[in-house]
């Protein structure tokens, strides 16, 4: 039986204990049918279920609430899995019983949806001959009637069924046999649209959703009927008719000839709706786009003739339409520019008319749509290409002038258009229209356009290299000369400016090297020598020069060796000639690049190595081998003289300023040639690399040794090297890897694991002992601190597992190097995936928690990858073994174990999870009481994942009573999430979309998602391991935000409504068709009145209210009388706020019962609250003084009113640092950090202290600073 059907039936069986009566009935009926099949000793196949259910349905009385509804529901699940021959044989019987359930007056929604599903499946299985029978056409008419039913769920399901039937005609028919019946039904419904509007709308929705080939005889009538509907002036009918026409164009455009198509398009154009009607306008624009694109395929010449007039007709929608209408109109014009202008008409007068329309689109009338108009201009540049010059020169100049205005806001969009112009017409034509004007002898009235240099950098391609040699290179020389002149005059700023301009000119070199057409003619020996000179003498230009050379060599090599026919600017012969031409300069360039590479700091010479690699592709293998011999000799001498660098020489500061040791450089150069060496040179490189990998004195050289071996092993075209590596693997590489396992450095571990993975991939059957020998290192690598090293370690484990799955024999004696093996150990073991798991599981018996944790992580990863290849018993054994570590006291081990539990909750079948659910849940809840780390949250994540697979009720049954609060919390979260989803989906559905029946709803299996994720980009294992945590954390944040923001939302609802109302009132007064509710403000010019006829006048307009912008600006900081900034003390501000509030309370109290002249005197109430010696009554009626010791905020003394002893309350240590209680007299004169008094808005710089008896006691006065000095100051007063 199909696994999909079995899963659906399993779900139904579980509903036997459901609280819903109809679900219980479904499950009971299914179980009864299965019991009948078992008693008859028939195989449980879909055909058996179908026969039993059909027999039972024929014996059951049809009724809305009877057993027939349950049987038909089960049939709707079974029928898609029954063979087409069986359905054709039982067609008459099925139609007889199903037709009795199509009474729209008595049938409920669920029954009709099941009937529709059955009808769809049965009709889809019929051949062309069966469709000639009246009963088939009658069934289709029943579906069509249901497709226009008033109930949305029935209507939607029936429309889907009709659409699927019409889209899949039975072979060999092209047009479905039921298309004529469908067309006749549609035409009859549309003819009565004026009287039956609702039915017409449902019929249009059916046509819109049905993508099929209409019969030729009915197509014209259908189009005519659809064209008549907009004349009814019913907005929804008009919009749906246009949408239906769009579908018709997409599916049946080939049915019309040129004249019919032209007449139909003219009729549609005449029906253009008002711009203020966005629904109808957008539908009309979409049908125009579809129609004209189809018309261009039939007759491109005729389509192009009417294109300028059509664009002029659409442009008002871009100017005056709503934002959504503008975007649709822009998309329509963009598509017609790209697809409806034939290559033979790129210089025709009609193109000039389109350019004129685009130019008008840059007038001030279109200011709200300039972004969209600029997009169309860029599309026009791309379509015209080289033909855009000179026809679009004026438009390009205008955009450049707009771009240079300081107030222009769309600089990025303008840059994109100018970049498209550079790509289209080329840099020569572009700079002839918009010259840079950077020469010293230029006219001072000419505007400099240095800003074009960085803009052109990414857009120059396929341009003649000769232009760079003749025009740009002299410009760079002139700028460099001026920079040197200013430098000699000590004018640093000007020197830096012109130096930067020089580098920007050189930055264009890479674009000119992007497949130029004149490589042989322009790359002369003089130019080659000039580049060599710049490489040697001008370090700042090296990146640009190397980038250009690399681009040039890579492009010609790719084209010359390409087998596919692509639209390259050069032919294969021209590219081969260019590559041969560049090869003659390669030795000189390689020599210079080697010197530059050796002299450059290690952190900034990667581009030099890339250029060296590009030149190596242009020279012969003999020259490369000869060069390698020289480098190898230098490498050997350098290694002999090499000493590991001191710690000071390994700092980033030193490495950025100094080149690395010679041994490093020579090894890098030798490795770069690995792909082109012959067998003898490969042996030399391999010998040197093995020696470097063995040594442990210099970790950098060790890493380079491993990298060189990896380069040799991973070259797909280097068969000689691979054969040599396989030959020396047993006697050199494998012993080296085993012996150097203890001496490998952390920086070399990633490359070493990469080498192990590469070797494991190509192991012979007699070399499989490498897997258990290297397995522990790969397992430990999964816990490496370097993320890329961890990724390589996991990939190494998977590579080993795949190789073990291929089979072979493992020589266990060879693991110990041929020494005596344990007598109990098998000398030979069969390689398979289960044996690989046993080897990995041996790490669970390690002595260190680090190794145990790494082993569990490794088992989790390989189980996720290979679980489908393991037997159920073996998988169960692994699960039970690892589950014992979940309750381990070591946090590192338990954390990895919880990750394993999360993996098995995704990949294992439900029956295994259900059988051991109690053990899994109990082990997880071991860490649910942890509050000081993330373990508790991790447990909830895993429980949530389990609940998705097996259901929250199943998890709750095996959860101990003391943890039921966690289950209750999870249940609330699920309910809240469901409410949020239902609320969000409710508004979008609007009655036209319905969810599937509850009986069909099931969460997507995470195992299926994980299996699909293996084929997609990204790490599916990490998605499973960490995916749900981020989802739950987001839900936590949303819940918290919702809880905190509930009051805020309610509080701010009124203000939001007021703002919306004000906005609506402001927009209501705008003229009809005005797309912008904003006004426009003129910026005054101090030089004189604004000239509205000037093209730059738009820069003096603003769409934002200047007063509003000014109001949004932060207030300026307060200043003193002498102009100095005044910064308030936060504590001072807090004290003033409290004093103000207390004063307000005192004033209210005084106004209620105090004398009027009390305000003229001292505010004793305020002083009693804020004074240092004041007091107040606590809620328990105890008197508490404000008196506090310095540095002790909470040393209050409670005075017992009933004779109780006063108990001092000691403040916590964390609060005894700084005093902020009471009132510090004179504090308003004290600076925030200074110790003395500061005069601030007062006449005398003194702090007056009240002559309070308590504060005048000896030793009571405490002035900040030394206490003795404070006393002496007091006595002096």
Buried (B, 14 or more C-beta within 10 A) or exposed (E): EEEEBEEBBEBBBBBBEBEEEBBBBBBBBBEEBBEBBEEEEBEEBBBBBBBBBBBBBEEBEBBBEEBBBBBBBBBBBBBBBBEBEBBBEBBEEBBEBBBBBBEEEEBEBBBBBBBBBBBBBBBBBBBEEBBEBEEBBEBBBBBBEBBBBEBBBBBBBBBBBBBBBBEEBBEEEEBBBBBBBBBBBBBEBBBEBEEBBEBBBBBBBBBBBBBBBBBEEBBBBBBEBBBBBBEBEBEEBBBBBBBBBBBBBBBBBEBBEEEBBBEBBEEBBEBBBEBBBBBBBBBBBBBBBBBBBBBBBBBBEBBBEBBBEBBBEBBEBBBBBBEEBBBBBBBBBBBBBEBBBEEEBBEBEBBEBBBBBBBBBBEEEBBBBBEBBBBBBBBBBBBBBEBBBEBBBEBBEBBBBBBBBEEBBBEEBBBBBBBBBBBBBBBBBBBEBBBBBBBEEEEEEEEBBBBBBEBBBBBBBBBBBBBBBEEBBEBBEBBBEBBBBBBEEEBEEBBEBBBBBBBBBBBBBBBBBBBBBBBBEBBEEEBBEBBBEBBEEBEEBBBBBBBBBBBBBBBBBBBBEEEEEEEBBBEBEBBBBBBEBBBEBBBBBBEBBBEBBBBBEBEEBEBBBBBBBBBBBBBEEEBBBEBBEEBBEBBBEBBEEBEBBEEEEEEEEBBEEBBBBBBBBBBBBBBBBBBBBBEEBBBBBBEBBBBBBBBBEBBBBBBBBBBBBBBBBBBEEBEBBBEBBBEBBBEBBBBBBBEBBEBBBEBBBBBBBBBBBBBBBEBEEEBBBBBBBBBBBBBBBBBBEBEEBBBBBBBBBBBBBBBBBEEBBBBBBBBBEEEEBEEEEEEEBEBBBBBBBEBBBEBBEBEEBBBBBBBBBBBBBBBBBBBEEBEEEBBBBBBEEBBEBBBBEBBBBBBBBBBBBBBBBBBBEBEBBBEBBBBBBBBBBBBBEBEEEEBBBBBBBBBBBBBBBBBBEBBBEBBEEEBEEBBEEBBEBBEBBEEBEEEEEEEEBEEEEBEEBEBBEEEEBBBEBBEEBEEEEEBBBEBBBBBBBEEBEEBEEEBEEEEEEEEEEEEEEEEEEEEEEEEEEEEEEEEEEBBBEBEEBEEEEEEEEEEEEEBEEBBBBBEEEEEEEEEEEEEEEEEEEEEEEEEEBEEEEEBEEEBEEBBEEBBEEBEEEEEEEBEEEEBEBBBBBBBBBBBEEEEEEBEBBBBBEEEBBEBBEBBEEEEEEEEEEEBEEEEBEEBEBBBBBBEBBBEEEEEEBEEEEEEEEEBEBEEEEEBEEEEBBBBBEEEEEBBEEBEEE
